[in-house]
Amino acid sequence: MAKLKLRGKDLIDIGYPQNKSISIAMDIMQKHFKKESKPKALAMLKEVLDDPEKYTADGTFGKIAEALQEAKKTEARQLNTTRAPFTIFGENGIEAAAKEQLYTALKLPVSKAGALMTDGHFGYGLPIGGVLATENAVIPYGVGVDIGCRMCLSIFDISPSFIEGHKDKYVGILGTHTKFGPNEVHRSPNDHEVFERDAFREIPLLKKLKDKAFLQLGSSGGGNHFVEFGIVEVLGDENEFNVPPGNYVGVLSHSGSRSLGGNVATQYTDLAMKQTPLPKEARHLAWLDLDTQEGQEYWIAMNLAGDYASACHHDIHKRISKALGERPLAMIENHHNFAWKEIVEGQELIVHRKGATPAQKNVLGIIPGSMTAPGYIVKGKGNPLSLSSASHGAGRQMSRTEAKRSITQSELKKVLKDNGVTLLGAGLDEAPMAYKDIKKVMAHQTELVDVVGTFLPKIVRMDRG
């Protein structure tokens, strides 16, 4: 007799939910009924599907029944009819589509509070600039695809005049010691303690991603990721990073967790969408319960990806410091695509910041402008209305497609020349005109952060675009 041949589609066709019940059922049927006819096997599985409670204690079909009952618990989650409390900063400058994304997120059964930063714009799941606090649940797309995307600034005791006076040297350092996009890596990658983490051995997905993560250490992604030399101005008489007021050479970098974070985001978003199916408008906001194995795995993987992103920045800055022959006076850094366990109004919640800077009381962060506009070193005020958050940059005012269509190379060259900026790489979609006015963005968040310094880009390296 021919061996039983079942496909996942066969089970879906008789009504099985697209969750682990399918793989469990196929394994059991191959183990116990491999000589059975396909129609009879499907009839048996249909009986379990129709009344899983009847089979819960069954020695053969019990595991299928359990998986089916779990699926019923997560079927067709409905959104709440009312929104959780929220605040929008700089609302008049934010497109309606981004606000609608926040409104949808605030109706999730797990949502407790939210906010939208003044640089907010449309994204996937949460809008860029979106902040959402949930109860015992993490939303992979609320964190973002580029897990742990962050800023890092090194301040050097070098006169800013050296940038112009030794421009070829500084251009050469960025050209040699930074790598961008999916294919560029350092010829001799450095090792890092992050690769000793147990998670790389214990979680199958991370185990598969480790070798590529090692090769990509110290590199940056495409899009709006950059490494740049510029002029740091430290303001005020005292600061938390112990650098006297004045002007310095700085290195500012922006990138995330590379292929490692992207693959983690994709796999666990797919799992979340199967475990907590939601109405169409909210489907990318599917969450993982932190009491489940999948939720705990994602939390571990997310934190590892965040630490890996930090390690990439440290490697970049270490290479540049060595080329300069200088140690930095200070380093300031922060994630802006991440989720944290934080106390909100006396309750521990999961605070997602997707394109938003942590701004707890006296916490330092970096809010960049465009390649010709200043960035800001900021100190948080811990404003509860923003869930202790601030913007992560200027925010786009043009989509990438619109920017490529409406901005010319000659326009880009002129604005770079007018601002004394040397650009290595980058496409028209990253032209300064594609971004909002960072000064207006900052003016809308004076109640969220204090400005303690600025960074003015002078030599900018990005992917070729």
Protein Blocks (a to p, Z undefined) as FASTA:
>chain_A
ZZddddfklmmmnopacdfklmmmmmmmmmmmmmbcfklmmmmmmmmmmmmmlmmmpmkl
mmmmmmmmmmmmmgoiacdfbdcddddehklmpcfklmmmmmmmmmpmkbcbdcddfkbc
cdehiaehiacddehiacfklnojbghiacddddddddfklmmmmmmmmmmmmmmmpced
jkbccfbdcddfklmpfklmmmmklmmmmmmmmmmgoiacehjbccdddddddehjbdfk
opaedddddddddddehjmlmmmmmmmmmmmmmmmccdfklmmmpccdfkbmklmmmmmm
mmmmmmmmmmmmmmmmmmmmmmnopacfbdcdddfbdcddddeehiacddddehiacfbe
hiacdddddfkbccdddddehiakloopadfbeopabdfklmmmmpcfklmmmmmmmnop
aceejifklgfklpccfklmmmmmmmmbccfbdcddfbdcddeZZ
